[in-house]
Amino acid sequence: SYNFNWDIINAKDYGVPQSRKRFVMIGIRKGLYTQTIAFPQKTHGKDFLPYRTVRDSIVYLPHLMAGQQHAEISNHECAALKKINLERLAATPKDGGSRDSWPERLRLKCHIGHAGHNDVYGRMKWDAPSPTLTCKCTSISNGRFGHPSQLRAISLREAALLQTFPEDYIFYGMFQRMAKQIGNAVPVELAKIFGKHLVNLVD
């Protein structure tokens, strides 16, 4: 049998530049550990270090156009956009803007009179953690995945950095499959913190 504890944690509280809430359960076989299992201490947020932001993570990467791939930086490539979506993104204010600013001619019929899904076609904010990345985190029509200032969605490399993968970690395969690998991953730094914590509990 096992001793266990569970909680809903947010990755941004552990130094990940992304707001990502997840249910986490820790179980340790009885005999290895008999005390109440504590979660790792938060490191970022109120009374701790400032949250890591989109700016902290990706601002230094070279400029890209929609559909472009950087010649030297692995996975720094982004999805192409149709002309109408380039217009929509151009009409979305930089640094956190949303589709609420679009003129009538750019609005989708499904969004008229619909107050939900406000992040769709939005831009990320430079000085805040990113929204939760998903398997479609490189598509502006699937969330607030527009680059804060450039006319495109975030690149695969930018998504990987927001998931705290090392800069030199290279993904291979079709674009959509790489995006899925990145978006569905447990943030690397979060996994590292919890892994070290578990080792210390039973060491």
Residue pairs with C-beta under 8 A, 6 or more apart in sequence:
1 29
1 30
2 27
2 28
2 29
2 30
3 27
3 28
3 29
3 30
3 33
3 34
3 35
3 36
3 37
4 25
4 26
4 27
4 28
4 37
5 25
5 26
5 36
5 37
5 38
5 39
6 23
6 24
6 25
6 26
7 23
7 24
7 39
8 21
8 22
8 23
8 24
9 21
9 22
9 24
9 39
10 19
10 20
10 21
11 18
11 19
11 20
11 21
11 22
11 187
11 190
12 18
12 19
12 20
12 44
12 45
12 51
12 52
12 129
13 42
13 43
13 44
13 45
13 48
14 40
14 42
14 43
14 44
14 189
14 190
14 193
15 43
15 44
15 49
15 52
15 164
15 189
15 193
16 52
16 129
16 162
16 163
16 164
16 187
16 189
16 190
17 51
17 52
17 53
17 54
17 56
17 57
17 129
17 130
17 161
17 162
17 164
18 129
18 130
18 131
18 132
18 133
18 162
18 163
18 187
19 129
19 130
19 131
19 132
20 132
20 133
20 187
21 132
22 186
24 39
24 194
26 37
26 39
26 194
26 198
27 37
28 37
28 198
28 201
28 202
32 202
33 201
33 202
37 201
39 197
40 193
40 194
40 197
42 48
43 49
43 193
44 50
44 51
44 52
45 51
51 128
51 129
52 129
53 125
53 126
53 127
53 128
53 129
54 124
54 125
54 126
54 127
54 128
54 129
54 130
54 148
54 162
55 126
55 127
55 148
57 130
57 158
57 161
57 162
58 154
58 158
58 161
58 162
59 126
61 73
61 76
61 155
61 157
61 158
61 161
62 70
62 73
62 76
63 150
64 70
64 76
64 77
64 78
64 150
64 152
64 155
65 151
65 152
66 78
66 79
66 80
66 81
66 86
66 151
66 152
66 153
67 78
67 79
67 80
67 81
67 152
68 77
68 78
68 152
69 76
69 77
70 76
70 77
70 155
70 157
73 157
74 157
74 168
74 170
74 171
75 155
75 156
75 157
75 160
75 170
75 171
75 178
76 155
76 156
76 157
76 158
77 155
77 156
77 157
77 175
78 138
78 147
78 152
78 153
78 154
78 155
78 156
79 138
79 139
79 152
79 153
79 175
81 89
81 140
81 152
81 153
84 106
85 140
85 141
86 151
87 106
88 99
88 102
88 106
88 121
88 140
89 121
89 123
89 140
89 146
89 151
89 152
90 151
91 101
91 102
91 103
91 106
92 98
92 99
92 101
92 102
92 121
92 122
92 123
92 146
93 101
93 123
94 123
94 148
94 149
95 123
95 125
95 126
95 148
95 149
96 122
96 123
96 124
96 125
96 126
96 128
96 148
97 122
97 123
98 118
98 119
98 121
98 122
98 123
98 144
99 107
99 111
99 118
99 120
99 121
99 122
100 118
111 117
111 120
119 131
119 143
119 144
120 140
120 141
120 142
120 143
120 144
121 140
121 141
121 146
122 143
122 144
122 145
122 146
123 144
123 146
123 147
123 148
123 149
124 130
124 131
124 144
124 145
124 146
124 147
124 148
124 154
125 148
126 148
126 149
130 144
130 162
131 143
131 144
131 145
132 143
133 145
133 159
133 162
133 163
133 182
133 183
134 142
134 143
134 183
134 184
135 179
135 180
135 183
135 184
136 142
136 143
136 145
136 179
136 180
136 183
137 143
137 145
137 154
137 159
137 179
137 182
137 183
138 145
138 153
138 154
138 155
138 156
138 159
138 175
138 179
139 145
139 153
139 179
140 146
140 153
145 153
145 154
146 152
146 153
146 154
147 153
147 154
147 158
154 162
156 171
156 175
156 178
156 179
156 182
159 179
159 182
159 183
160 169
160 171
160 182
161 167
163 182
163 183
163 185
163 187
163 188
164 187
164 188
164 189
164 190
165 182
165 185
165 188
166 188
171 178
171 181
171 182
172 178
173 181
